[in-house]
Amino acid sequence: MKILLVNPRAEGMIRTELPGSVSKEVGRFPPLGLLALAAYVRANSRHAVEVLDLPASGLTYGALALRLRANPPDLAGITGTTHNLVEILRTAETIKAAAPSARVCLGGPHVDAFPAEALALKPVDFTVWGEGERAFLALIEALAAGRDGSGIGGVSVKRPGSTSPASAPAEPVEDLDSLPFPARDLVDSRQYYYVLGRRATFATIVSSRGCPFKCIFCSTPHGRYRERSAAGMADEIESCLASGAEEIHFVDDTFNVRAGRLAELAREILKRRLRARWSIRARVDTIEEEGLRLARAAGCVRVHYGVETGTDEGLRLLRKGITIAQVERAVALARRHKIATAAYFLIGCPHERTREDVMQTLRFARRLDPDFAMFNVLAIYPHTELFEMAVKRGLIGAEEW
């Protein structure tokens, strides 16, 4: 079978209040989820896989339609978030119009948040709910064998007049080291950039899945936390460097869920004498000075911390599980070892009732003095404790999204 994986365009995405020119400069990352799917299909089958990253390529819907007519896929997989639902639909409709025999499968965060609503979208034939590698390949094999794809964990099927919805997400992959590296050869790495990088060719790596923490605002899946080994991470860094990457950005929500993990990776990089610039996203309470010391020697140039707010009361209400003292210590330790810091803050938290409350966070950010600071207005995502709180207080409706 011919498989096409598509990252939709982003013109219709619900964005922040920032001007488009500013949002554009933040950067463009490769569609790592699609590249991971492609790699798994290639490693475990003989099916042909292609990846189209529409934002990176600049391909218009008209050009996409011409391409589909010339080389129609048997199955098209589309990823996306609820914020980009308009473009998800336009992509699916374009595929159906240009390649009527192609079937469309939707996956990604929108399906995870709204599995029933995703399947109900008119141009969608299948959805994959949860971690997609094994479920998506099982769907491909079922279709190749002439079956309709029903009965596969995490896969929902729509037929004329009926549906077979999945009752639960696909079983998560336990051994992350067993997965092949993302198929980065299927995209042009020169099309990606990052405002905090050096405009160099870079690669992104996900080294863990799941999250054990309970921040009330976060929509990240809270399944069992699993992490890759230091050797597995270093293997992927080595592969990226060999392919021309000059910088590596770990994009796990939290790299150091387990204290000591940063030091383990740094020792492995030093043992192999790899020369790479890299960055991580970290928690302040599990960061360790020894880990930062080794990381700096191994090429780590920046640590991103989720600070969120400037008071212990705010951190407690957000259920961050950290304190202001730990934030200050983490930034100071990184500075001591000449590692740049980026701090993330939220405006509009539940404890902020007045302008002075907001100013308190801004003053704390200035006193903390990270190398980079990013401020976002708090968004109320579905299936979060914050969302339930807002509904109970009558601030939003239960069907807000």
Backbone torsions as a table, in degrees:
resi	resn	phi	psi	omega
1	MET	NA	152.4	175.5
2	LYS	-99.5	121.2	-176.6
3	ILE	-111.9	129.9	176.2
4	LEU	-118.3	125.4	177.4
5	LEU	-110.3	128.8	-170.5
6	VAL	-125.8	130.6	168.4
7	ASN	-98.6	114.7	-172.4
8	PRO	-65.8	162.4	172.6
9	ARG	-63.9	171.4	-172.5
10	ALA	-127.5	10.6	-176.7
11	GLU	-61.3	-35.8	-176.7
12	GLY	-91.1	8.4	-177.4
13	MET	-69.4	141.4	172.7
14	ILE	-72.4	119.2	-174.1
15	ARG	-116.2	180.0	176.0
16	THR	-76.1	-177.4	178.1
17	GLU	-78.8	-0.3	180.0
18	LEU	-67.7	145.3	174.6
19	PRO	-60.1	151.5	-179.3
20	GLY	-58.1	-35.5	-179.4
21	SER	-64.0	-35.1	178.6
22	VAL	-72.5	-46.5	179.4
23	SER	-58.0	-39.6	-179.4
24	LYS	-62.8	-36.8	-176.4
25	GLU	-74.5	-17.0	179.2
26	VAL	-59.0	-37.0	175.9
27	GLY	137.5	174.5	176.3
28	ARG	-138.9	121.1	-179.3
29	PHE	-101.8	150.8	176.7
30	PRO	-65.1	151.9	-179.5
31	PRO	-76.8	80.1	-169.7
32	LEU	-60.8	-36.2	179.3
33	GLY	-61.5	-45.0	178.4
34	LEU	-65.6	-38.9	-179.8
35	LEU	-67.0	-33.5	176.1
36	ALA	-68.3	-41.8	176.3
37	LEU	-60.4	-47.4	-178.7
38	ALA	-59.6	-42.9	-179.5
39	ALA	-63.4	-40.8	-179.2
40	TYR	-66.3	-41.9	178.8
41	VAL	-64.3	-44.3	-179.9
42	ARG	-64.1	-38.1	-176.1
43	ALA	-74.7	-21.4	-171.8
44	ASN	-122.1	12.3	179.3
45	SER	-160.2	178.9	176.8
46	ARG	-107.4	12.0	-179.2
47	HIS	-72.7	145.5	179.5
48	ALA	-84.6	133.3	-177.0
49	VAL	-126.2	135.8	174.9
50	GLU	-129.0	145.1	176.9
51	VAL	-119.0	129.5	174.9
52	LEU	-117.3	114.7	175.4
53	ASP	-99.6	95.6	-172.3
54	LEU	-64.3	-40.6	177.9
55	PRO	-61.9	-36.5	-178.0
56	ALA	-75.5	-40.4	-175.6
57	SER	-79.1	-22.8	-176.1
58	GLY	76.1	9.9	-178.2
59	LEU	-63.3	126.2	177.7
60	THR	-80.3	168.2	177.9
61	TYR	-65.9	-33.8	176.1
62	GLY	-63.7	-44.7	178.8
63	ALA	-67.1	-36.2	176.4
64	LEU	-62.5	-42.6	179.7
65	ALA	-62.1	-43.2	177.9
66	LEU	-60.7	-41.7	-179.6
67	ARG	-65.5	-40.3	-179.9
68	LEU	-67.5	-37.9	179.1
69	ARG	-66.7	-35.6	-179.4
70	ALA	-75.2	-30.7	-176.9
71	ASN	-145.1	73.5	-174.5
72	PRO	-69.5	136.3	176.7
73	PRO	-82.8	161.7	171.5
74	ASP	-82.5	-35.6	179.6
75	LEU	-140.7	130.0	177.0
76	ALA	-112.9	127.9	176.2
77	GLY	-106.2	131.6	-178.7
78	ILE	-121.7	134.1	175.3
79	THR	-108.1	159.0	176.8
80	GLY	172.3	165.0	177.2
81	THR	-106.2	165.2	178.2
82	THR	-60.9	-34.1	178.3
83	HIS	-58.0	-26.4	-174.2
84	ASN	-111.0	26.6	-174.6
85	LEU	-61.5	-34.8	179.3
86	VAL	-59.0	-45.5	-178.6
87	GLU	-74.5	-31.2	173.7
88	ILE	-58.5	-47.2	-179.7
89	LEU	-64.7	-42.5	179.8
90	ARG	-63.3	-38.2	178.2
91	THR	-65.2	-47.1	-179.6
92	ALA	-63.4	-41.2	179.6
93	GLU	-65.8	-38.4	177.6
94	THR	-62.8	-42.9	179.5
95	ILE	-62.5	-46.4	-178.1
96	LYS	-64.2	-37.8	-178.5
97	ALA	-73.4	-39.5	-175.6
98	ALA	-85.1	-28.0	-178.3
99	ALA	-135.3	76.4	-172.6
100	PRO	-58.1	-26.2	-179.0
101	SER	-81.6	-12.9	-178.5
102	ALA	-73.8	142.7	173.4
103	ARG	-103.2	149.8	-172.5
104	VAL	-115.9	130.2	177.3
105	CYS	-120.1	130.0	-179.8
106	LEU	-108.9	137.1	176.6
107	GLY	-143.7	-177.7	178.4
108	GLY	102.8	-172.0	-173.8
109	PRO	-57.7	-33.1	179.9
110	HIS	-64.3	-42.1	178.7
111	VAL	-66.3	-40.2	179.1
112	ASP	-60.3	-36.7	-177.8
113	ALA	-82.5	-36.4	-174.5
114	PHE	-136.3	69.7	-175.1
115	PRO	-61.8	-41.8	-178.4
116	ALA	-70.2	-44.9	-179.3
117	GLU	-64.3	-35.5	179.7
118	ALA	-64.1	-43.6	-179.9
119	LEU	-66.1	-28.4	-178.0
120	ALA	-75.0	-12.6	178.7
121	LEU	-61.1	132.2	-169.3
122	LYS	-54.9	-46.5	-175.6
123	PRO	-82.5	2.2	-175.3
124	VAL	-94.0	128.8	178.2
125	ASP	-98.3	-33.0	-177.9
126	PHE	-141.4	155.2	167.2
127	THR	-131.8	151.9	172.2
128	VAL	-118.0	120.2	-176.0
129	TRP	-105.2	121.9	179.6
130	GLY	98.8	-162.7	-178.7
131	GLU	-65.9	126.0	-162.1
132	GLY	-94.5	-14.6	-169.1
133	GLU	-54.3	-59.5	-173.8
134	ARG	-72.3	-39.5	-179.0
135	ALA	-64.9	-43.0	-178.8
136	PHE	-66.2	-42.0	177.6
137	LEU	-64.7	-39.1	178.0
138	ALA	-62.6	-37.4	176.6
139	LEU	-64.7	-44.6	178.4
140	ILE	-58.4	-46.9	-178.6
141	GLU	-64.5	-37.4	178.3
142	ALA	-64.3	-45.7	179.9
143	LEU	-65.6	-38.2	178.8
144	ALA	-63.9	-29.0	-179.8
145	ALA	-89.8	2.1	177.5
146	GLY	88.9	8.7	177.7
147	ARG	-92.7	167.5	-174.2
148	ASP	-93.2	-2.5	176.0
149	GLY	92.1	-2.9	179.8
150	SER	-72.9	154.3	178.4
151	GLY	88.6	2.3	178.8
152	ILE	-93.9	129.3	-178.7
153	GLY	-57.2	127.1	179.0
154	GLY	86.2	-8.7	-177.3
155	VAL	-102.2	126.5	173.6
156	SER	-105.3	142.6	-174.1
157	VAL	-125.1	135.9	174.9
158	LYS	-115.8	126.7	176.1
159	ARG	-117.9	166.9	175.4
160	PRO	-59.2	114.2	176.8
161	GLY	87.0	-3.9	-179.4
162	SER	-156.4	162.9	176.1
163	THR	-136.6	155.9	172.0
164	SER	-124.5	86.3	-177.1
165	PRO	-75.7	144.8	175.0
166	ALA	-69.2	140.9	-179.1
167	SER	-88.0	-13.6	-178.0
168	ALA	-159.6	161.0	176.7
169	PRO	-66.5	162.3	177.4
170	ALA	-60.1	148.6	177.7
171	GLU	-61.6	132.0	-179.7
172	PRO	-68.8	153.2	176.6
173	VAL	-76.6	122.8	-177.6
174	GLU	-81.1	-44.5	-177.0
175	ASP	-98.8	93.5	-177.5
176	LEU	-67.4	-25.3	177.7
177	ASP	-68.3	-16.9	-179.6
178	SER	-79.0	-13.9	-178.0
179	LEU	-79.6	143.8	175.1
180	PRO	-70.5	157.5	176.6
181	PHE	-66.5	148.5	178.1
182	PRO	-52.5	146.0	-176.5
183	ALA	-79.9	71.8	-175.8
184	ARG	-67.1	-16.9	178.8
185	ASP	-70.3	-11.5	-177.4
186	LEU	-86.3	-3.7	175.5
187	VAL	-130.1	164.4	179.0
188	ASP	-92.9	108.4	-175.1
189	SER	-62.6	-20.0	-179.6
190	ARG	-70.8	-13.6	-178.6
191	GLN	-83.6	-2.1	-174.7
192	TYR	-112.5	146.1	-177.2
193	TYR	-154.5	166.0	-175.7
194	TYR	-146.8	132.5	-174.6
195	VAL	-61.7	-29.3	180.0
196	LEU	-92.1	0.2	177.1
197	GLY	-89.6	-171.5	-178.9
198	ARG	-105.7	27.5	-174.9
199	ARG	57.6	25.6	178.1
200	ALA	-94.7	164.1	173.2
201	THR	-64.9	129.5	-176.9
202	PHE	-135.3	166.2	176.3
203	ALA	-131.6	150.1	174.6
204	THR	-109.1	146.2	-179.5
205	ILE	-133.3	135.7	169.2
206	VAL	-105.3	122.0	-173.8
207	SER	-112.3	4.3	179.5
208	SER	-157.9	165.7	175.3
209	ARG	-141.3	153.8	-178.5
210	GLY	83.2	166.9	179.8
211	CYS	-152.8	128.6	-179.6
212	PRO	-87.7	-3.9	-174.1
213	PHE	-92.1	165.8	-169.5
214	LYS	-128.4	40.3	177.2
215	CYS	-57.5	132.7	-169.5
216	ILE	-72.4	-14.9	-175.1
217	PHE	-100.8	-8.0	-167.6
218	CYS	-91.4	134.7	179.6
219	SER	-102.0	7.3	176.9
220	THR	-62.1	134.5	178.0
221	PRO	-53.9	133.1	-175.1
222	HIS	-99.1	27.3	178.0
223	GLY	-61.4	173.9	-176.8
224	ARG	-55.8	132.9	-178.6
225	TYR	-72.6	131.9	176.4
226	ARG	-133.5	144.1	-178.6
227	GLU	-133.7	153.2	175.8
228	ARG	-83.9	156.4	179.1
229	SER	-73.8	160.9	176.1
230	ALA	-60.1	-39.5	179.4
231	ALA	-64.5	-41.0	179.1
232	GLY	-64.1	-40.9	177.5
233	MET	-65.6	-42.7	179.8
234	ALA	-65.8	-34.9	175.5
235	ASP	-59.1	-43.3	-178.9
236	GLU	-70.4	-39.4	174.9
237	ILE	-57.3	-45.4	-180.0
238	GLU	-60.1	-42.0	178.6
239	SER	-63.5	-42.3	179.2
240	CYS	-64.6	-43.2	179.1
241	LEU	-62.6	-40.8	179.9
242	ALA	-65.0	-25.6	180.0
243	SER	-89.7	2.3	175.4
244	GLY	107.0	0.7	179.1
245	ALA	-69.1	140.2	178.5
246	GLU	-107.9	-20.8	178.1
247	GLU	-133.9	149.4	178.7
248	ILE	-125.3	127.3	176.6
249	HIS	-117.1	114.1	173.8
250	PHE	-76.6	123.4	-174.3
251	VAL	-110.3	18.7	168.8
252	ASP	-56.9	144.5	174.8
253	ASP	-58.1	-39.6	177.4
254	THR	-141.3	112.2	-179.0
255	PHE	-73.2	-40.3	-170.8
256	ASN	-104.8	50.6	173.3
257	VAL	-54.3	-41.0	177.7
258	ARG	-102.9	123.5	176.3
259	ALA	-59.2	138.7	-179.4
260	GLY	100.1	-14.7	-176.4
261	ARG	-68.6	-38.3	179.1
262	LEU	-61.9	-43.2	179.3
263	ALA	-63.8	-37.9	180.0
264	GLU	-62.3	-45.4	179.0
265	LEU	-65.0	-44.4	-178.6
266	ALA	-59.4	-42.6	179.2
267	ARG	-62.5	-39.0	-179.8
268	GLU	-66.5	-41.2	177.8
269	ILE	-63.5	-43.8	179.7
270	LEU	-65.9	-38.8	179.3
271	LYS	-61.6	-37.7	-178.4
272	ARG	-87.6	-7.0	-179.6
273	ARG	59.0	41.4	177.3
274	LEU	-78.7	140.5	179.3
275	ARG	-110.8	100.5	-177.6
276	ALA	-145.3	146.4	168.6
277	ARG	-95.4	130.8	-177.0
278	TRP	-147.2	162.0	-178.9
279	SER	-139.9	160.0	179.0
280	ILE	-136.9	164.4	169.9
281	ARG	-109.4	126.8	-168.2
282	ALA	-134.9	157.6	168.9
283	ARG	-87.5	147.7	-177.7
284	VAL	-79.0	-24.5	-174.4
285	ASP	-84.5	-16.0	179.9
286	THR	-111.6	5.0	176.0
287	ILE	-75.1	140.7	-176.9
288	GLU	-125.8	145.0	-178.1
289	GLU	-62.6	-40.3	179.2
290	GLU	-62.0	-39.8	177.5
291	GLY	-62.8	-42.2	179.0
292	LEU	-67.2	-39.3	178.7
293	ARG	-61.1	-47.5	179.3
294	LEU	-67.6	-39.6	-179.0
295	ALA	-61.7	-42.4	178.6
296	ARG	-61.2	-43.1	178.6
297	ALA	-64.5	-27.9	-177.6
298	ALA	-91.1	1.6	174.3
299	GLY	109.2	3.4	178.1
300	CYS	-68.7	127.2	-175.5
301	VAL	-112.0	-12.9	-175.8
302	ARG	-158.5	141.3	173.8
303	VAL	-122.2	130.3	178.1
304	HIS	-100.8	126.5	-179.9
305	TYR	-114.3	135.2	171.7
306	GLY	-86.8	98.8	-178.0
307	VAL	-91.0	-47.8	174.4
308	GLU	78.2	-54.1	-173.8
309	THR	-148.6	168.8	-170.5
310	GLY	-105.8	15.0	179.2
311	THR	-135.7	152.7	176.0
312	ASP	-66.0	-33.4	176.9
313	GLU	-61.0	-45.4	179.5
314	GLY	-63.2	-43.1	178.7
315	LEU	-62.5	-37.3	179.3
316	ARG	-67.3	-44.2	-179.8
317	LEU	-66.2	-31.7	177.5
318	LEU	-80.1	-6.2	-177.1
319	ARG	56.7	42.0	179.1
320	LYS	-73.2	-27.0	-179.3
321	GLY	74.1	21.9	179.2
322	ILE	-133.8	171.3	178.6
323	THR	-126.2	163.6	177.1
324	ILE	-60.4	-38.5	179.0
325	ALA	-61.2	-38.4	178.8
326	GLN	-69.1	-36.2	176.2
327	VAL	-60.8	-49.4	-178.6
328	GLU	-61.8	-40.7	178.9
329	ARG	-63.6	-44.7	-176.4
330	ALA	-63.1	-42.9	179.6
331	VAL	-67.5	-40.6	-179.9
332	ALA	-64.7	-40.0	179.5
333	LEU	-64.1	-43.2	178.6
334	ALA	-63.0	-42.5	179.7
335	ARG	-63.0	-39.0	179.7
336	ARG	-59.2	-34.2	-177.7
337	HIS	-101.6	17.6	173.0
338	LYS	60.3	38.1	172.7
339	ILE	-107.3	125.4	179.9
340	ALA	-64.5	152.0	178.8
341	THR	-122.0	144.0	170.7
342	ALA	-122.7	129.5	-178.1
343	ALA	-116.7	135.4	-178.5
344	TYR	-108.0	133.3	-178.6
345	PHE	-127.8	152.3	176.8
346	LEU	-115.0	138.2	175.2
347	ILE	-111.5	132.9	-179.6
348	GLY	100.2	27.3	179.7
349	CYS	-71.5	160.7	-175.2
350	PRO	-56.1	-29.9	-177.4
351	HIS	-84.3	-8.2	-177.7
352	GLU	-87.7	102.5	-175.9
353	ARG	-107.3	-16.9	-177.0
354	THR	-135.8	169.1	175.6
355	ARG	-59.8	-37.2	-178.8
356	GLU	-63.3	-35.5	177.5
357	ASP	-61.9	-42.3	178.8
358	VAL	-67.0	-42.2	-179.7
359	MET	-62.1	-30.0	178.8
360	GLN	-61.7	-40.8	176.7
361	THR	-66.9	-40.9	179.7
362	LEU	-64.3	-40.2	178.3
363	ARG	-66.4	-37.8	177.9
364	PHE	-64.3	-40.3	179.4
365	ALA	-60.9	-41.1	179.0
366	ARG	-67.4	-39.9	179.3
367	ARG	-67.9	-36.8	179.4
368	LEU	-65.2	-38.7	174.0
369	ASP	57.6	53.6	172.7
370	PRO	-69.8	165.1	178.7
371	ASP	-68.7	-32.7	177.8
372	PHE	-136.1	144.7	175.9
373	ALA	-135.5	139.4	177.9
374	MET	-127.3	130.9	-180.0
375	PHE	-115.2	129.6	177.1
376	ASN	-126.8	146.0	172.0
377	VAL	-76.0	131.7	-177.7
378	LEU	-59.0	126.2	176.1
379	ALA	-103.4	140.4	-178.6
380	ILE	-97.9	101.1	-176.0
381	TYR	-90.3	148.4	179.0
382	PRO	-64.7	156.0	177.6
383	HIS	63.4	27.7	173.2
384	THR	-117.4	159.0	177.5
385	GLU	-62.3	-35.7	178.6
386	LEU	-61.8	-40.5	178.9
387	PHE	-61.7	-46.5	180.0
388	GLU	-62.6	-39.0	177.4
389	MET	-61.4	-44.4	-177.6
390	ALA	-66.1	-38.4	178.3
391	VAL	-65.6	-45.4	-178.9
392	LYS	-62.1	-33.3	-179.7
393	ARG	-85.8	-0.1	179.2
394	GLY	75.6	16.2	-178.7
395	LEU	-76.8	-31.9	177.4
396	ILE	-140.2	164.5	176.7
397	GLY	-86.4	158.1	-178.6
398	ALA	-64.9	-22.0	-179.2
399	GLU	-105.9	27.3	-174.1
400	GLU	-53.4	-40.8	-175.5
401	TRP	-82.4	NA	NA
